Each structure stands twice: as structure tokens, then as C-alpha cells.
Amino acid sequence: MTTAARPAGRQRRGSSLAPSWQKGYLLASPALIAMIAILIYPLGYSFVMSFYRWDLASPSQYFVGLSNYRDTFNSLGFQQTLRVQLIFSFVTIAIEVVAGIGVAVLVNGKLRGLKLARTLLLVPPMIAPAVVGLNFRWLFNGQYGLVNAVLRFLGLPEAPWLSDPNWALVSVMIADIWQNTPLLVLLFLAGLQSLPQEPIEAAQVDGASSWGIFWHITLPLLRPVIMIVLMLRIIDTFRTFDVIWLMTQGGPGGATNLVTVNAYLLAFQSASFGHASAVSYIALFMSLIFLALLYGLPWLRRRLRRTS
């Protein structure tokens, strides 16, 4: 009687465990629904909108295909925006990566006060971009800004930080570098502390210089972290908006008009949501192309080495 009851018990337990995947989906359904409602649906809706003439000035919306994308690329204003975006992304990423690696190597040493320095590195990334934009707008103000006040005190010529097109682009770059470089320092510092020490110690025993160890051992071992950092910064530079808008609003003369600012102006000033969606997805496609090149070049280099 007990032997007959055991298979039944096993069957009941097996039947209760059989739809476990259904229970998993049921438990995850609130998060999935929220993700679809908050993330996936707006992305899909804006992508469909980019193929329509979707203007508030027009009483109806109609399908135009790739016309929004073609008009955007043929626009002289967008060509200037694209040039400004590429300059901003290249310069800020290059300076942040080089400075991040350099500071991380220094902070990774055994000097006094490094614990305090590592703690202070957390401050700039924790500040909201809107606050950073407002602070740097005050610092670079031509009349009562702190930077020009210091230059006057030192007897140096003042600079039109936010009123001159060239200086305005430099100003927003400085603000972006100030906020994001400490985060890169922390990422590179974590990468340096996770590197194996055996190759470095062997090179030191062989009499290699500090620069040779860094260039031929540390930097190649740090390459995966560098790739991740480049990926994150490429994505971030193509969606930078808060700091630019609060400092210059894309001016003067479109000198700091990044792709995100251009999309905002098209949507909420020109009321051309179809063109704004097209500009946003052009920025997305460009960032994806850069990411593909970033990960494709090492693979292509390995293939060329194998064939040669």
C-alpha cells in the first residue's frame, strides 16, 4: 500500500513541478509589462513615427517612407550638427580615456592620501547633469563668472566662454570631461587591481622600465576594460543633452548643437515629431556603427594575422 502511494506522490510532485517555467513567466510578467510599456513601446512608436510626416501644424499624418531621413541628411543644419557631434564625441572620449588611465595608474600606487582621493572621485559622477550644467554656466559666465574673475586676478586675458562659437564648444567639453573622467578612473582602477601580477613581476625581475611594463604588459591586459569604457562613452556622448542645453541651448550659432539638442528643437520648437524621431534614430544607428567598428577591428586584425 505504501509502495503504491509513493509513485502517486512522485507523480503529484512531478505534476506540480512541470509548469515551473509558466510560474517563472507569471512572476516576471509585471516586470516584463513595465519594460514593454516604459521602454519597448516608446521606442517602437517613435521608430514608426520617423516614417511619417508627423507635424502638429498639419491636421493629418501621412506615410512618407525614408523622406524624413533623406531631408535630414540633406539639411545643412544637420550636417553642422553631425560635425559638432563627431568633434565633441572624439575629443571628450580621447581626453577622458587618456586622463582616466593616467590618474588610475597614479591612484593605484601606495601613496598617502589615496583613500581620500578615491572617495572624492565618486563626487562628480554622482552630481546630476542638470546641476553640472547650471554650475558650469555660472563658472563660464562672461560678466560675473568665477573663471574670468580668476583670469582677471592673475592678469590674464578673459575668454568669451559661452558667447563665442569655438569657446562655447570647448566649455561644454570641459564640463563633460569634468563629470565623466572620475568614473572612468574608477573603472580603470578596478581593472588595474584585477590584473595578474606575475607578468609584471617577471618583467621587473628582467629589468624592464616602468614605461615598458605599462606599454607592453599593463595596457594590453587592460584592453577589455578599455573596450567596455569606450562602448559606454560612445553611447553616452550620443545622448548627452542636459549639460549642453543648460549651458548653451545649442548655441551660439549652432556651435554646440549636438544630435540630441537638434532632435529636441525639432520636436518641441518646430513641432516636427517625424523629423525629430528620424534624427534620434540616426544618432542611434551612428552609435551602433561605431560600436560595431570598435568590436570588429580587433577581430579583423586577428583574421589578418592568421591569413598572413
C-alpha positions as CSV (number, residue, x, y, z in Angstrom):
1,M,0.0,0.0,0.0
2,T,2.9,2.3,0.8
3,T,4.7,1.3,-2.4
4,A,1.6,2.2,-4.4
5,A,1.3,5.6,-2.6
6,R,4.9,6.6,-3.4
7,P,4.5,6.7,-7.2
8,A,1.4,8.7,-6.8
9,G,3.2,11.1,-4.5
10,R,6.1,11.4,-7.0
11,Q,3.5,12.0,-9.8
12,R,1.9,14.7,-7.8
13,R,5.2,16.3,-7.0
14,G,6.2,16.0,-10.7
15,S,3.0,17.5,-11.9
16,S,3.4,20.4,-9.6
17,L,6.9,21.0,-10.9
18,A,6.0,20.5,-14.5
19,P,4.6,24.1,-15.2
20,S,7.5,25.8,-13.3
21,W,8.5,27.7,-16.4
22,Q,4.9,29.0,-16.5
23,K,5.2,30.1,-12.9
24,G,8.5,31.9,-13.8
25,Y,6.9,33.8,-16.6
26,L,3.9,34.6,-14.3
27,L,6.2,36.0,-11.6
28,A,8.2,38.0,-14.2
29,S,5.2,39.3,-16.0
30,P,4.8,42.6,-14.0
31,A,8.4,43.5,-14.8
32,L,8.0,42.5,-18.5
33,I,4.9,44.5,-18.8
34,A,6.5,47.5,-17.2
35,M,9.5,47.1,-19.5
36,I,7.3,46.9,-22.6
37,A,5.2,49.9,-21.5
38,I,8.2,52.1,-20.5
39,L,10.9,51.1,-22.9
40,I,9.9,49.0,-25.9
41,Y,6.6,50.6,-26.8
42,P,8.0,54.2,-27.0
43,L,11.0,53.0,-29.0
44,G,8.8,51.2,-31.5
45,Y,6.3,54.0,-31.6
46,S,9.0,56.7,-32.3
47,F,10.6,54.4,-34.9
48,V,7.2,54.2,-36.8
49,M,6.8,57.9,-36.3
50,S,10.1,58.6,-38.1
51,F,8.5,57.3,-41.4
52,Y,5.5,59.7,-41.1
53,R,5.0,63.4,-41.7
54,W,4.0,64.0,-38.1
55,D,3.7,67.7,-37.6
56,L,1.3,69.5,-35.2
57,A,0.9,72.2,-37.8
58,S,-0.7,69.6,-40.1
59,P,-4.1,68.2,-39.2
60,S,-3.2,64.7,-40.5
61,Q,-0.2,62.4,-40.5
62,Y,0.7,60.5,-43.6
63,F,3.4,58.0,-44.5
64,V,6.5,59.4,-46.3
65,G,8.9,56.5,-46.1
66,L,12.5,57.5,-45.9
67,S,11.8,61.1,-46.7
68,N,12.4,62.3,-43.2
69,Y,15.8,60.6,-43.2
70,R,16.7,62.0,-46.6
71,D,15.6,65.5,-45.7
72,T,17.6,65.3,-42.5
73,F,20.9,64.3,-44.2
74,N,20.4,66.9,-47.0
75,S,19.9,69.6,-44.4
76,L,22.9,72.0,-43.9
77,G,21.9,72.4,-40.3
78,F,22.1,68.7,-39.6
79,Q,25.4,68.4,-41.4
80,Q,26.8,71.1,-39.0
81,T,25.1,69.2,-36.1
82,L,26.8,66.0,-37.2
83,R,30.2,67.6,-37.4
84,V,29.8,69.1,-34.0
85,Q,28.7,65.8,-32.6
86,L,31.7,63.9,-34.0
87,I,34.1,66.6,-32.7
88,F,32.5,66.5,-29.3
89,S,32.5,62.7,-29.1
90,F,36.0,62.2,-30.3
91,V,37.7,64.9,-28.2
92,T,35.9,64.1,-25.0
93,I,36.3,60.4,-25.2
94,A,40.0,60.7,-26.1
95,I,40.8,63.0,-23.2
96,E,38.7,61.1,-20.7
97,V,40.2,57.7,-21.6
98,V,43.8,59.0,-21.6
99,A,43.3,61.0,-18.4
100,G,41.4,58.2,-16.8
101,I,44.1,55.7,-17.4
102,G,46.8,58.1,-16.2
103,V,45.0,59.0,-13.0
104,A,44.1,55.4,-12.3
105,V,47.8,54.4,-12.6
106,L,48.7,57.1,-10.0
107,V,45.8,56.3,-7.7
108,N,46.7,52.6,-7.9
109,G,50.0,53.3,-6.2
110,K,50.8,53.3,-2.5
111,L,51.0,57.0,-1.7
112,R,49.5,58.7,1.3
113,G,46.0,60.2,0.9
114,L,44.9,57.9,-1.9
115,K,41.9,56.6,0.0
116,L,40.6,60.1,0.3
117,A,41.3,60.7,-3.4
118,R,39.4,57.6,-4.4
119,T,36.4,58.8,-2.3
120,L,36.5,62.2,-3.9
121,L,36.4,60.6,-7.4
122,L,32.9,59.5,-6.6
123,V,31.6,63.1,-6.3
124,P,31.4,64.3,-9.9
125,P,29.6,61.2,-11.3
126,M,27.0,61.4,-8.5
127,I,26.1,65.0,-9.4
128,A,23.0,65.3,-11.6
129,P,23.9,66.5,-15.2
130,A,21.4,69.4,-14.8
131,V,23.3,70.7,-11.7
132,V,26.6,70.3,-13.6
133,G,25.2,72.4,-16.5
134,L,24.0,75.1,-14.2
135,N,27.2,75.3,-12.3
136,F,29.4,75.5,-15.3
137,R,27.1,78.1,-16.9
138,W,27.8,80.2,-13.8
139,L,31.5,79.5,-13.8
140,F,31.9,80.4,-17.5
141,N,29.6,83.5,-17.4
142,G,31.3,86.4,-19.2
143,Q,30.3,89.1,-16.7
144,Y,30.4,87.5,-13.2
145,G,31.8,84.1,-13.8
146,L,34.4,82.7,-11.5
147,V,36.7,81.6,-14.3
148,N,37.0,85.0,-15.8
149,A,37.3,86.6,-12.3
150,V,40.4,84.3,-11.6
151,L,41.8,85.3,-15.0
152,R,41.4,89.0,-14.2
153,F,43.0,88.5,-10.9
154,L,46.0,86.8,-12.5
155,G,46.3,89.5,-15.1
156,L,45.4,87.1,-17.9
157,P,43.0,87.9,-20.8
158,E,39.4,86.9,-20.4
159,A,37.8,84.4,-22.7
160,P,34.2,84.6,-24.2
161,W,33.4,81.1,-22.9
162,L,29.7,80.9,-23.8
163,S,29.3,83.7,-26.4
164,D,32.0,82.7,-28.9
165,P,31.2,79.5,-31.0
166,N,34.7,78.0,-30.6
167,W,34.9,78.7,-26.9
168,A,31.4,77.5,-26.3
169,L,32.2,74.1,-27.7
170,V,35.3,74.0,-25.5
171,S,33.3,75.0,-22.5
172,V,30.8,72.1,-22.8
173,M,33.6,69.7,-23.5
174,I,35.3,70.8,-20.2
175,A,32.0,70.3,-18.3
176,D,31.6,66.8,-19.8
177,I,35.2,65.8,-19.1
178,W,35.0,67.1,-15.5
179,Q,31.9,64.9,-14.8
180,N,32.8,61.7,-16.6
181,T,36.6,61.3,-16.2
182,P,36.4,60.3,-12.5
183,L,34.0,57.5,-13.4
184,L,36.5,56.2,-16.0
185,V,39.3,56.5,-13.4
186,L,37.3,54.2,-11.1
187,L,36.7,51.7,-13.9
188,F,40.3,51.6,-14.9
189,L,41.4,51.4,-11.3
190,A,39.2,48.3,-10.8
191,G,40.7,46.9,-14.0
192,L,44.3,47.5,-12.8
193,Q,43.6,45.9,-9.4
194,S,42.3,42.8,-11.1
195,L,45.3,42.3,-13.4
196,P,47.5,39.3,-12.8
197,Q,50.8,40.4,-11.1
198,E,53.0,37.5,-12.4
199,P,53.8,39.1,-15.8
200,I,54.5,42.5,-14.2
201,E,56.8,40.9,-11.5
202,A,58.6,38.9,-14.1
203,A,59.2,42.0,-16.2
204,Q,60.5,43.8,-13.2
205,V,63.0,41.0,-12.4
206,D,64.2,41.2,-16.0
207,G,64.9,44.9,-15.6
208,A,62.1,46.4,-17.7
209,S,61.4,50.0,-17.1
210,S,58.1,51.3,-15.7
211,W,57.1,52.7,-19.0
212,G,57.9,49.5,-20.8
213,I,55.9,47.5,-18.3
214,F,52.9,49.8,-18.7
215,W,53.0,49.9,-22.5
216,H,53.8,46.3,-23.3
217,I,52.1,44.5,-20.3
218,T,49.6,46.6,-18.4
219,L,47.9,48.3,-21.4
220,P,47.4,45.1,-23.4
221,L,46.0,43.3,-20.3
222,L,43.7,46.3,-19.7
223,R,42.3,46.2,-23.2
224,P,38.9,44.5,-22.3
225,V,38.3,47.3,-19.7
226,I,39.2,49.9,-22.3
227,M,36.7,48.4,-24.8
228,I,33.9,48.5,-22.2
229,V,34.7,52.1,-21.3
230,L,34.8,53.1,-25.0
231,M,31.5,51.4,-25.5
232,L,29.8,53.2,-22.6
233,R,31.2,56.6,-23.5
234,I,30.2,56.3,-27.2
235,I,26.7,55.6,-26.1
236,D,26.7,58.5,-23.6
237,T,28.1,61.1,-25.9
238,F,25.4,60.4,-28.4
239,R,22.7,61.0,-25.8
240,T,24.3,64.0,-24.0
241,F,21.6,66.7,-23.5
242,D,21.2,68.2,-20.1
243,V,24.6,69.8,-19.7
244,I,24.5,71.2,-23.3
245,W,21.0,72.6,-23.0
246,L,21.5,74.3,-19.7
247,M,24.8,75.8,-20.7
248,T,24.3,77.0,-24.2
249,Q,21.0,75.6,-25.6
250,G,22.9,74.5,-28.7
251,G,24.3,78.0,-29.4
252,P,25.8,80.3,-30.2
253,G,25.1,79.8,-33.9
254,G,24.6,76.1,-33.5
255,A,28.2,75.6,-32.3
256,T,27.1,73.2,-29.5
257,N,24.1,71.8,-31.3
258,L,24.5,68.1,-30.7
259,V,22.2,65.5,-32.2
260,T,20.1,65.3,-29.1
261,V,19.7,69.1,-28.9
262,N,18.7,69.1,-32.6
263,A,16.1,66.5,-32.0
264,Y,14.7,68.4,-29.1
265,L,14.5,71.6,-31.1
266,L,12.7,69.8,-34.0
267,A,10.2,68.2,-31.6
268,F,9.3,70.9,-29.2
269,Q,10.0,74.1,-31.1
270,S,9.3,73.2,-34.7
271,A,6.7,70.6,-33.7
272,S,8.1,68.3,-36.3
273,F,8.0,64.9,-34.5
274,G,8.6,62.9,-37.6
275,H,11.9,64.7,-38.3
276,A,12.9,64.6,-34.6
277,S,12.4,60.8,-34.5
278,A,14.5,60.4,-37.6
279,V,17.3,62.5,-36.1
280,S,17.1,60.4,-32.9
281,Y,17.4,57.1,-34.8
282,I,20.2,58.4,-37.0
283,A,22.1,59.1,-33.7
284,L,21.2,55.5,-32.6
285,F,22.4,54.0,-35.8
286,M,25.6,56.0,-35.8
287,S,26.4,54.9,-32.3
288,L,25.8,51.3,-33.3
289,I,28.1,51.7,-36.3
290,F,30.9,53.0,-34.1
291,L,30.3,50.1,-31.6
292,A,30.4,47.6,-34.5
293,L,33.7,49.1,-35.8
294,L,35.1,49.1,-32.2
295,Y,34.5,45.4,-31.8
296,G,35.1,44.5,-35.4
297,L,38.6,45.9,-35.8
298,P,40.3,43.6,-33.3
299,W,38.5,40.6,-35.0
300,L,39.6,41.8,-38.4
301,R,43.2,42.3,-37.1
302,R,43.3,38.7,-35.8
303,R,42.0,37.3,-39.1
304,L,44.6,39.2,-41.0
305,R,47.3,37.8,-38.7
306,R,46.1,34.3,-39.2
307,T,46.0,34.6,-43.0
308,S,49.4,36.2,-43.1
